Amino acid sequence: MQGTRQPSFHQKTVQALAPASRSANTYDGTVIDMLGYEWAEIIVDAGAVATTGTLIVTARDGESAAGSDDAAVTGATMTTITSANDNQVHAGELYVPPRKRYLTVRAVVANDAAVFGIVVKLHGPKTEPVEDPAPAFAVTE
């Protein structure tokens, strides 16, 4: 018999941008407090991107809980999503400790529309348990 793993004790999932069809524009997600975590995993669930459209997702960090001082994190730009690589999940990780306290994910839709949503999973809490909504399911055997 295998042991029980409690995933919600070791991670916190935050919706940065709700799934939606978005026109050409810049979209900033929810400001996420990263205090006490080791890693942030940015997950983009990309739906259809119009033939001439592009979607560029970047991580930004700052010290303001309002996101007013955020700036791009060097090297934290995901591969550009186009109609050639849409309808799939794209993910990237960011090591948190040397970063500033707050994370914002910015999505830039250019030229045409794109359908997508973004979640951020914070991993490696320094204290446990982590307060997070109950997982949708947990396999115990």
N, C-alpha and C positions, 0 to 999 in steps of 0.2 A: 504494500500500500504506500502510495506517495504522500508526502507531507502537504499540508495546506499552505498556500501562498496567499497573502493578503495584499494584493497590488495597491489598494488605496492607501496603505500605510507607508508606501515607499515612493509615491509619486503624487503629483497634483496636476490635473488637466484643466486648462483654461481656454475658453473659446475666445480667440482673438478677433476673428471676423466671421460672422454667421454666413452659412452658405447662401449665395444669391447670384443672380446675373447682374453684372456691373458694367456700365459704359466706360468709355475712356475717361480716366480721372485718377487721382491719387487718394488712397484710402489708408488711414491709420487705424490700427486695431486697438483693442483694450490695452491700457497700461497695466503691466503685470509686475507685481512685487516679487523679486527673486531672492529676497533675503532668506538665508538659510539653506539654499539649494546649491548643488554642485554642477548640474547640467540643465540646459533648456533644449528640448527637441521641438523644432518648428515643423509642423506637418501641414502641407497644402493639399487639399483634396480638390484637384482641378477637374472641372467638367469640360464642356466644349469651349474652345477659344476660337473666335471667328477667324476666317482665312487670313485676313490682314492684321489681326490683333496680336498683341504680346502681353504677357503678364510677368512682371519682375517683382520678386519678393525680397526684402532686405530686413535685417535686424537692426534696431536702433536702441541705444541705451542712454540713460541720464539719471540724475539725482532727484528730479522733481516727480512727485506722485501724479501730477497732472500731465506729465510728458512734455512740458513746455521747453525743456532744455535738451531734449533727446537729439542724438547725432548718430549717423551711420556707424556701425561697428565694422572696422576694417576686415575685409575678407568674408563677411557674412551676407553675401548676396547669392541667392540660389540661381541655378541654371534658368535662363529665360524659358518660359513656357509659351509655346505657340500651338498652332493647329497640328504640327508634326509630333508633338509629345504631350498633347492634352489627354483628358479622360483617364488620368492615372494619379496616383499619390506620389508626391515629391516631399522629401524630408531632409533636414539638416540639423546638426547639433552644434551647440555653443557652450563652451566651458565657462561657467558663471563666475567663480571666485574673483578673478582679476577685473571683472566688469563692474559697472555702476549698478546701483540697486534696482532700477526699474527698466523693464524691457518693453519695447513697442515694436510690433511688426508692421512694416509699411508695404502695401501692394500698389504697384503702378500698372494700370491698364492703359495701353497705348493703342491708338489707331482704330480700335473696334472693341466690341464687347467680349467679356470672358465670364464664365460661370465658375465660382470657386468658394471655398470656405477654408479658414485656417484655425488650427488649434495648436496650443503650446503645452507640452508635457514637461513639467519640472521634475527632475530626478535627483536622487541622492540627498534627501533631507538630512540636516545635521541633528535634528531632534525628531522623535517619533512618538506617537502616531501623528500623521499629517491629517488635517481636517480636509476631506474631499468627499464629494457625493459618493454614495455607495456605487460600486462598479455595476455595470449592466448585467454581468454574470461572473461567476467564479467557479472554475472547475476544480474540484477537490480530490478527484481520483483519476 
